[in-house]
Amino acid sequence: MELATVTSKGQITIPVKIRNKLSLKTGDQVFFMEEKGKIVFQNASQIALSTIQKEMDGKAEKAGFKTEEDVVDYIKELRAKK
């Protein structure tokens, strides 16, 4: 458990251990949400990446890509067409 103090402007300093666990860097945004009566926060970029990964799940297989090499070859083909 970590402790932070709220300033008169409503700001807090996120403890180093928490910043490291969330991979937070200067300029990153955090997302606050309520879950089961508690307020939790996450690194906003991690939420975005997780959302994209969920939405893309199974799309590569449906498009005929079976291996990572298939994807790399496809990207090379697209770049060659430019």
Biopython code that builds the backbone (N, CA, C, O; Angstrom):
import numpy as np
from Bio.PDB.StructureBuilder import StructureBuilder

atoms = [
    (1, "MET", "N", (0.849, -1.171, 0.000)),
    (1, "MET", "CA", (0.000, 0.000, 0.000)),
    (1, "MET", "C", (0.894, 1.234, 0.000)),
    (1, "MET", "O", (1.906, 1.284, 0.699)),
    (2, "GLU", "N", (0.509, 2.223, -0.790)),
    (2, "GLU", "CA", (1.257, 3.468, -0.909)),
    (2, "GLU", "C", (0.366, 4.624, -0.470)),
    (2, "GLU", "O", (-0.859, 4.525, -0.538)),
    (3, "LEU", "N", (0.972, 5.711, -0.024)),
    (3, "LEU", "CA", (0.240, 6.869, 0.461)),
    (3, "LEU", "C", (0.655, 8.108, -0.318)),
    (3, "LEU", "O", (1.839, 8.304, -0.593)),
    (4, "ALA", "N", (-0.320, 8.948, -0.678)),
    (4, "ALA", "CA", (-0.053, 10.213, -1.350)),
    (4, "ALA", "C", (-0.908, 11.286, -0.691)),
    (4, "ALA", "O", (-1.956, 10.990, -0.117)),
    (5, "THR", "N", (-0.461, 12.523, -0.775)),
    (5, "THR", "CA", (-1.176, 13.644, -0.179)),
    (5, "THR", "C", (-1.778, 14.509, -1.283)),
    (5, "THR", "O", (-1.133, 14.778, -2.296)),
    (6, "VAL", "N", (-3.008, 14.936, -1.079)),
    (6, "VAL", "CA", (-3.689, 15.792, -2.048)),
    (6, "VAL", "C", (-3.319, 17.246, -1.744)),
    (6, "VAL", "O", (-3.404, 17.685, -0.597)),
    (7, "THR", "N", (-2.903, 17.997, -2.786)),
    (7, "THR", "CA", (-2.568, 19.411, -2.608)),
    (7, "THR", "C", (-3.837, 20.254, -2.648)),
    (7, "THR", "O", (-4.923, 19.737, -2.912)),
    (8, "SER", "N", (-3.702, 21.547, -2.387)),
    (8, "SER", "CA", (-4.856, 22.455, -2.409)),
    (8, "SER", "C", (-5.476, 22.549, -3.806)),
    (8, "SER", "O", (-6.630, 22.952, -3.950)),
    (9, "LYS", "N", (-4.703, 22.175, -4.834)),
    (9, "LYS", "CA", (-5.204, 22.192, -6.208)),
    (9, "LYS", "C", (-5.764, 20.831, -6.629)),
    (9, "LYS", "O", (-6.118, 20.648, -7.794)),
    (10, "GLY", "N", (-5.848, 19.887, -5.711)),
    (10, "GLY", "CA", (-6.389, 18.567, -6.023)),
    (10, "GLY", "C", (-5.394, 17.645, -6.693)),
    (10, "GLY", "O", (-5.782, 16.629, -7.270)),
    (11, "GLN", "N", (-4.122, 17.980, -6.625)),
    (11, "GLN", "CA", (-3.094, 17.165, -7.273)),
    (11, "GLN", "C", (-2.459, 16.197, -6.276)),
    (11, "GLN", "O", (-2.412, 16.457, -5.074)),
    (12, "ILE", "N", (-1.975, 15.075, -6.809)),
    (12, "ILE", "CA", (-1.218, 14.124, -6.002)),
    (12, "ILE", "C", (0.031, 13.717, -6.781)),
    (12, "ILE", "O", (0.073, 13.817, -8.007)),
    (13, "THR", "N", (1.030, 13.264, -6.062)),
    (13, "THR", "CA", (2.197, 12.666, -6.702)),
    (13, "THR", "C", (2.016, 11.161, -6.604)),
    (13, "THR", "O", (1.857, 10.616, -5.512)),
    (14, "ILE", "N", (2.041, 10.500, -7.739)),
    (14, "ILE", "CA", (1.875, 9.042, -7.753)),
    (14, "ILE", "C", (3.197, 8.423, -7.294)),
    (14, "ILE", "O", (4.245, 8.707, -7.875)),
    (15, "PRO", "N", (3.159, 7.591, -6.270)),
    (15, "PRO", "CA", (4.400, 6.987, -5.767)),
    (15, "PRO", "C", (5.154, 6.216, -6.859)),
    (15, "PRO", "O", (4.550, 5.648, -7.769)),
    (16, "VAL", "N", (6.462, 6.213, -6.747)),
    (16, "VAL", "CA", (7.337, 5.594, -7.753)),
    (16, "VAL", "C", (6.957, 4.139, -8.017)),
    (16, "VAL", "O", (6.903, 3.722, -9.174)),
    (17, "LYS", "N", (6.695, 3.362, -6.971)),
    (17, "LYS", "CA", (6.346, 1.944, -7.163)),
    (17, "LYS", "C", (5.107, 1.792, -8.045)),
    (17, "LYS", "O", (5.041, 0.905, -8.896)),
    (18, "ILE", "N", (4.128, 2.668, -7.829)),
    (18, "ILE", "CA", (2.886, 2.613, -8.612)),
    (18, "ILE", "C", (3.161, 3.058, -10.047)),
    (18, "ILE", "O", (2.692, 2.421, -10.991)),
    (19, "ARG", "N", (3.916, 4.145, -10.219)),
    (19, "ARG", "CA", (4.265, 4.600, -11.576)),
    (19, "ARG", "C", (4.976, 3.503, -12.343)),
    (19, "ARG", "O", (4.693, 3.284, -13.521)),
    (20, "ASN", "N", (5.892, 2.815, -11.692)),
    (20, "ASN", "CA", (6.625, 1.727, -12.357)),
    (20, "ASN", "C", (5.698, 0.574, -12.721)),
    (20, "ASN", "O", (5.801, 0.029, -13.820)),
    (21, "LYS", "N", (4.806, 0.197, -11.832)),
    (21, "LYS", "CA", (3.875, -0.900, -12.116)),
    (21, "LYS", "C", (2.972, -0.576, -13.298)),
    (21, "LYS", "O", (2.613, -1.462, -14.073)),
    (22, "LEU", "N", (2.604, 0.699, -13.434)),
    (22, "LEU", "CA", (1.717, 1.114, -14.522)),
    (22, "LEU", "C", (2.476, 1.596, -15.752)),
    (22, "LEU", "O", (1.868, 2.011, -16.738)),
    (23, "SER", "N", (3.803, 1.542, -15.692)),
    (23, "SER", "CA", (4.663, 2.029, -16.781)),
    (23, "SER", "C", (4.329, 3.475, -17.146)),
    (23, "SER", "O", (4.290, 3.829, -18.325)),
    (24, "LEU", "N", (4.090, 4.302, -16.139)),
    (24, "LEU", "CA", (3.760, 5.710, -16.364)),
    (24, "LEU", "C", (5.024, 6.535, -16.542)),
    (24, "LEU", "O", (5.998, 6.390, -15.803)),
    (25, "LYS", "N", (4.981, 7.398, -17.538)),
    (25, "LYS", "CA", (6.084, 8.301, -17.811)),
    (25, "LYS", "C", (5.539, 9.730, -17.873)),
    (25, "LYS", "O", (4.328, 9.928, -17.964)),
    (26, "THR", "N", (6.417, 10.710, -17.824)),
    (26, "THR", "CA", (6.015, 12.107, -17.897)),
    (26, "THR", "C", (5.142, 12.341, -19.133)),
    (26, "THR", "O", (5.503, 11.945, -20.241)),
    (27, "GLY", "N", (4.014, 12.975, -18.937)),
    (27, "GLY", "CA", (3.109, 13.275, -20.041)),
    (27, "GLY", "C", (2.039, 12.221, -20.282)),
    (27, "GLY", "O", (1.080, 12.479, -21.009)),
    (28, "ASP", "N", (2.181, 11.043, -19.689)),
    (28, "ASP", "CA", (1.158, 10.005, -19.857)),
    (28, "ASP", "C", (-0.149, 10.453, -19.211)),
    (28, "ASP", "O", (-0.158, 11.268, -18.288)),
    (29, "GLN", "N", (-1.236, 9.911, -19.710)),
    (29, "GLN", "CA", (-2.547, 10.193, -19.130)),
    (29, "GLN", "C", (-3.017, 8.968, -18.367)),
    (29, "GLN", "O", (-2.691, 7.834, -18.718)),
    (30, "VAL", "N", (-3.791, 9.216, -17.313)),
    (30, "VAL", "CA", (-4.373, 8.116, -16.550)),
    (30, "VAL", "C", (-5.886, 8.200, -16.658)),
    (30, "VAL", "O", (-6.457, 9.278, -16.825)),
    (31, "PHE", "N", (-6.512, 7.057, -16.561)),
    (31, "PHE", "CA", (-7.955, 6.928, -16.704)),
    (31, "PHE", "C", (-8.524, 6.520, -15.351)),
    (31, "PHE", "O", (-8.124, 5.496, -14.798)),
    (32, "PHE", "N", (-9.453, 7.308, -14.810)),
    (32, "PHE", "CA", (-10.089, 7.005, -13.530)),
    (32, "PHE", "C", (-11.452, 6.380, -13.786)),
    (32, "PHE", "O", (-12.188, 6.824, -14.667)),
    (33, "MET", "N", (-11.789, 5.347, -13.014)),
    (33, "MET", "CA", (-13.092, 4.718, -13.157)),
    (33, "MET", "C", (-13.552, 4.176, -11.809)),
    (33, "MET", "O", (-12.748, 3.934, -10.909)),
    (34, "GLU", "N", (-14.840, 3.995, -11.695)),
    (34, "GLU", "CA", (-15.391, 3.432, -10.477)),
    (34, "GLU", "C", (-15.703, 1.965, -10.715)),
    (34, "GLU", "O", (-16.365, 1.606, -11.689)),
    (35, "GLU", "N", (-15.222, 1.132, -9.821)),
    (35, "GLU", "CA", (-15.487, -0.308, -9.895)),
    (35, "GLU", "C", (-15.892, -0.813, -8.521)),
    (35, "GLU", "O", (-15.112, -0.755, -7.571)),
    (36, "LYS", "N", (-17.100, -1.301, -8.428)),
    (36, "LYS", "CA", (-17.595, -1.891, -7.182)),
    (36, "LYS", "C", (-17.414, -0.945, -6.001)),
    (36, "LYS", "O", (-16.983, -1.353, -4.923)),
    (37, "GLY", "N", (-17.751, 0.328, -6.220)),
    (37, "GLY", "CA", (-17.697, 1.306, -5.145)),
    (37, "GLY", "C", (-16.318, 1.863, -4.843)),
    (37, "GLY", "O", (-16.166, 2.635, -3.896)),
    (38, "LYS", "N", (-15.304, 1.490, -5.627)),
    (38, "LYS", "CA", (-13.946, 1.995, -5.427)),
    (38, "LYS", "C", (-13.513, 2.744, -6.674)),
    (38, "LYS", "O", (-13.945, 2.426, -7.781)),
    (39, "ILE", "N", (-12.658, 3.741, -6.489)),
    (39, "ILE", "CA", (-12.087, 4.470, -7.620)),
    (39, "ILE", "C", (-10.720, 3.856, -7.909)),
    (39, "ILE", "O", (-9.870, 3.754, -7.024)),
    (40, "VAL", "N", (-10.528, 3.454, -9.153)),
    (40, "VAL", "CA", (-9.244, 2.885, -9.583)),
    (40, "VAL", "C", (-8.756, 3.673, -10.791)),
    (40, "VAL", "O", (-9.548, 4.320, -11.476)),
    (41, "PHE", "N", (-7.475, 3.622, -11.046)),
    (41, "PHE", "CA", (-6.966, 4.289, -12.231)),
    (41, "PHE", "C", (-5.962, 3.410, -12.938)),
    (41, "PHE", "O", (-5.300, 2.570, -12.329)),
    (42, "GLN", "N", (-5.862, 3.626, -14.259)),
    (42, "GLN", "CA", (-4.967, 2.855, -15.105)),
    (42, "GLN", "C", (-4.269, 3.789, -16.077)),
    (42, "GLN", "O", (-4.723, 4.905, -16.328)),
    (43, "ASN", "N", (-3.166, 3.315, -16.615)),
    (43, "ASN", "CA", (-2.470, 4.019, -17.677)),
    (43, "ASN", "C", (-3.402, 4.000, -18.896)),
    (43, "ASN", "O", (-3.779, 2.928, -19.369)),
    (44, "ALA", "N", (-3.772, 5.171, -19.402)),
    (44, "ALA", "CA", (-4.732, 5.265, -20.509)),
    (44, "ALA", "C", (-4.233, 4.552, -21.761)),
    (44, "ALA", "O", (-5.028, 3.953, -22.485)),
    (45, "SER", "N", (-2.930, 4.606, -22.025)),
    (45, "SER", "CA", (-2.418, 3.944, -23.230)),
    (45, "SER", "C", (-2.533, 2.428, -23.119)),
    (45, "SER", "O", (-2.720, 1.752, -24.131)),
    (46, "GLN", "N", (-2.425, 1.886, -21.917)),
    (46, "GLN", "CA", (-2.589, 0.446, -21.742)),
    (46, "GLN", "C", (-4.027, 0.027, -21.993)),
    (46, "GLN", "O", (-4.277, -1.052, -22.531)),
    (47, "ILE", "N", (-4.968, 0.870, -21.607)),
    (47, "ILE", "CA", (-6.383, 0.581, -21.870)),
    (47, "ILE", "C", (-6.640, 0.591, -23.371)),
    (47, "ILE", "O", (-7.326, -0.284, -23.899)),
    (48, "ALA", "N", (-6.082, 1.590, -24.056)),
    (48, "ALA", "CA", (-6.271, 1.678, -25.507)),
    (48, "ALA", "C", (-5.684, 0.459, -26.206)),
    (48, "ALA", "O", (-6.320, -0.113, -27.091)),
    (49, "LEU", "N", (-4.484, 0.060, -25.819)),
    (49, "LEU", "CA", (-3.845, -1.107, -26.434)),
    (49, "LEU", "C", (-4.650, -2.371, -26.169)),
    (49, "LEU", "O", (-4.851, -3.184, -27.071)),
    (50, "SER", "N", (-5.103, -2.533, -24.951)),
    (50, "SER", "CA", (-5.901, -3.705, -24.595)),
    (50, "SER", "C", (-7.195, -3.759, -25.404)),
    (50, "SER", "O", (-7.603, -4.829, -25.858)),
    (51, "THR", "N", (-7.835, -2.615, -25.583)),
    (51, "THR", "CA", (-9.075, -2.541, -26.359)),
    (51, "THR", "C", (-8.832, -2.936, -27.810)),
    (51, "THR", "O", (-9.595, -3.710, -28.388)),
    (52, "ILE", "N", (-7.772, -2.404, -28.390)),
    (52, "ILE", "CA", (-7.434, -2.725, -29.786)),
    (52, "ILE", "C", (-7.137, -4.216, -29.930)),
    (52, "ILE", "O", (-7.582, -4.852, -30.885)),
    (53, "GLN", "N", (-6.383, -4.770, -28.978)),
    (53, "GLN", "CA", (-6.051, -6.190, -29.041)),
    (53, "GLN", "C", (-7.307, -7.053, -28.997)),
    (53, "GLN", "O", (-7.412, -8.036, -29.731)),
    (54, "LYS", "N", (-8.256, -6.691, -28.142)),
    (54, "LYS", "CA", (-9.508, -7.451, -28.054)),
    (54, "LYS", "C", (-10.295, -7.368, -29.362)),
    (54, "LYS", "O", (-10.851, -8.362, -29.829)),
    (55, "GLU", "N", (-10.333, -6.161, -29.948)),
    (55, "GLU", "CA", (-11.080, -5.979, -31.190)),
    (55, "GLU", "C", (-10.431, -6.699, -32.365)),
    (55, "GLU", "O", (-11.121, -7.118, -33.294)),
    (56, "MET", "N", (-9.119, -6.843, -32.331)),
    (56, "MET", "CA", (-8.392, -7.484, -33.430)),
    (56, "MET", "C", (-8.284, -8.997, -33.269)),
    (56, "MET", "O", (-7.835, -9.685, -34.186)),
    (57, "ASP", "N", (-8.685, -9.514, -32.130)),
    (57, "ASP", "CA", (-8.554, -10.943, -31.848)),
    (57, "ASP", "C", (-9.249, -11.772, -32.932)),
    (57, "ASP", "O", (-10.453, -11.634, -33.150)),
    (58, "GLY", "N", (-8.491, -12.623, -33.603)),
    (58, "GLY", "CA", (-9.031, -13.520, -34.624)),
    (58, "GLY", "C", (-9.079, -12.938, -36.026)),
    (58, "GLY", "O", (-9.335, -13.666, -36.985)),
    (59, "LYS", "N", (-8.839, -11.649, -36.165)),
    (59, "LYS", "CA", (-8.923, -11.003, -37.481)),
    (59, "LYS", "C", (-7.819, -11.496, -38.424)),
    (59, "LYS", "O", (-8.071, -11.695, -39.613)),
    (60, "ALA", "N", (-6.606, -11.695, -37.912)),
    (60, "ALA", "CA", (-5.491, -12.138, -38.759)),
    (60, "ALA", "C", (-5.783, -13.514, -39.349)),
    (60, "ALA", "O", (-5.537, -13.755, -40.531)),
    (61, "GLU", "N", (-6.304, -14.409, -38.525)),
    (61, "GLU", "CA", (-6.616, -15.752, -39.011)),
    (61, "GLU", "C", (-7.696, -15.701, -40.091)),
    (61, "GLU", "O", (-7.622, -16.418, -41.089)),
    (62, "LYS", "N", (-8.699, -14.846, -39.881)),
    (62, "LYS", "CA", (-9.777, -14.708, -40.867)),
    (62, "LYS", "C", (-9.259, -14.143, -42.181)),
    (62, "LYS", "O", (-9.806, -14.434, -43.246)),
    (63, "ALA", "N", (-8.193, -13.326, -42.107)),
    (63, "ALA", "CA", (-7.619, -12.727, -43.313)),
    (63, "ALA", "C", (-6.611, -13.661, -43.981)),
    (63, "ALA", "O", (-6.053, -13.328, -45.027)),
    (64, "GLY", "N", (-6.379, -14.821, -43.385)),
    (64, "GLY", "CA", (-5.489, -15.798, -43.992)),
    (64, "GLY", "C", (-4.054, -15.779, -43.491)),
    (64, "GLY", "O", (-3.209, -16.498, -44.024)),
    (65, "PHE", "N", (-3.763, -14.977, -42.484)),
    (65, "PHE", "CA", (-2.418, -14.950, -41.916)),
    (65, "PHE", "C", (-2.298, -16.049, -40.880)),
    (65, "PHE", "O", (-3.064, -16.109, -39.918)),
    (66, "LYS", "N", (-1.316, -16.923, -41.097)),
    (66, "LYS", "CA", (-1.132, -18.032, -40.165)),
    (66, "LYS", "C", (0.077, -17.836, -39.255)),
    (66, "LYS", "O", (0.105, -18.352, -38.138)),
    (67, "THR", "N", (1.067, -17.097, -39.727)),
    (67, "THR", "CA", (2.284, -16.872, -38.949)),
    (67, "THR", "C", (2.650, -15.393, -38.965)),
    (67, "THR", "O", (2.113, -14.614, -39.753)),
    (68, "GLU", "N", (3.559, -15.026, -38.094)),
    (68, "GLU", "CA", (4.058, -13.647, -38.081)),
    (68, "GLU", "C", (4.778, -13.335, -39.389)),
    (68, "GLU", "O", (4.748, -12.203, -39.872)),
    (69, "GLU", "N", (5.419, -14.343, -39.950)),
    (69, "GLU", "CA", (6.112, -14.157, -41.227)),
    (69, "GLU", "C", (5.125, -13.792, -42.340)),
    (69, "GLU", "O", (5.451, -12.996, -43.221)),
    (70, "ASP", "N", (3.920, -14.371, -42.303)),
    (70, "ASP", "CA", (2.887, -14.012, -43.284)),
    (70, "ASP", "C", (2.569, -12.515, -43.216)),
    (70, "ASP", "O", (2.407, -11.855, -44.243)),
    (71, "VAL", "N", (2.482, -11.999, -42.002)),
    (71, "VAL", "CA", (2.190, -10.576, -41.807)),
    (71, "VAL", "C", (3.335, -9.722, -42.338)),
    (71, "VAL", "O", (3.103, -8.729, -43.029)),
    (72, "VAL", "N", (4.570, -10.103, -42.018)),
    (72, "VAL", "CA", (5.749, -9.364, -42.478)),
    (72, "VAL", "C", (5.810, -9.349, -43.999)),
    (72, "VAL", "O", (6.081, -8.312, -44.605)),
    (73, "ASP", "N", (5.558, -10.492, -44.610)),
    (73, "ASP", "CA", (5.563, -10.569, -46.080)),
    (73, "ASP", "C", (4.498, -9.659, -46.688)),
    (73, "ASP", "O", (4.742, -8.998, -47.697)),
    (74, "TYR", "N", (3.324, -9.628, -46.073)),
    (74, "TYR", "CA", (2.238, -8.780, -46.560)),
    (74, "TYR", "C", (2.623, -7.298, -46.471)),
    (74, "TYR", "O", (2.357, -6.526, -47.392)),
    (75, "ILE", "N", (3.240, -6.917, -45.373)),
    (75, "ILE", "CA", (3.675, -5.521, -45.207)),
    (75, "ILE", "C", (4.710, -5.171, -46.261)),
    (75, "ILE", "O", (4.682, -4.071, -46.814)),
    (76, "LYS", "N", (5.626, -6.092, -46.545)),
    (76, "LYS", "CA", (6.643, -5.850, -47.593)),
    (76, "LYS", "C", (5.969, -5.648, -48.942)),
    (76, "LYS", "O", (6.372, -4.780, -49.716)),
    (77, "GLU", "N", (4.938, -6.450, -49.229)),
    (77, "GLU", "CA", (4.204, -6.303, -50.491)),
    (77, "GLU", "C", (3.547, -4.927, -50.586)),
    (77, "GLU", "O", (3.609, -4.280, -51.631)),
    (78, "LEU", "N", (2.927, -4.485, -49.513)),
    (78, "LEU", "CA", (2.271, -3.187, -49.503)),
    (78, "LEU", "C", (3.279, -2.059, -49.714)),
    (78, "LEU", "O", (3.006, -1.107, -50.445)),
    (79, "ARG", "N", (4.428, -2.166, -49.081)),
    (79, "ARG", "CA", (5.452, -1.129, -49.217)),
    (79, "ARG", "C", (6.020, -1.110, -50.632)),
    (79, "ARG", "O", (6.378, -0.049, -51.143)),
    (80, "ALA", "N", (6.102, -2.262, -51.259)),
    (80, "ALA", "CA", (6.640, -2.327, -52.622)),
    (80, "ALA", "C", (5.698, -1.665, -53.627)),
    (80, "ALA", "O", (6.145, -1.183, -54.668)),
    (81, "LYS", "N", (4.414, -1.639, -53.327)),
    (81, "LYS", "CA", (3.418, -1.054, -54.233)),
    (81, "LYS", "C", (3.449, 0.465, -54.216)),
    (81, "LYS", "O", (2.868, 1.090, -55.102)),
    (82, "LYS", "N", (4.107, 1.082, -53.239)),
    (82, "LYS", "CA", (4.139, 2.546, -53.151)),
    (82, "LYS", "C", (5.022, 3.158, -54.180)),
    (82, "LYS", "O", (5.153, 4.381, -54.233)),
]
sb = StructureBuilder()
sb.init_structure("model")
sb.init_model(0)
sb.init_chain("A")
sb.init_seg("    ")
for serial, (resi, resn, name, xyz) in enumerate(atoms, 1):
    if name == "N":
        sb.init_residue(resn, " ", resi, " ")
    sb.init_atom(name, np.array(xyz, "f"), 0.0, 1.0, " ", f" {name:<3s}", serial, name[0])
structure = sb.get_structure()
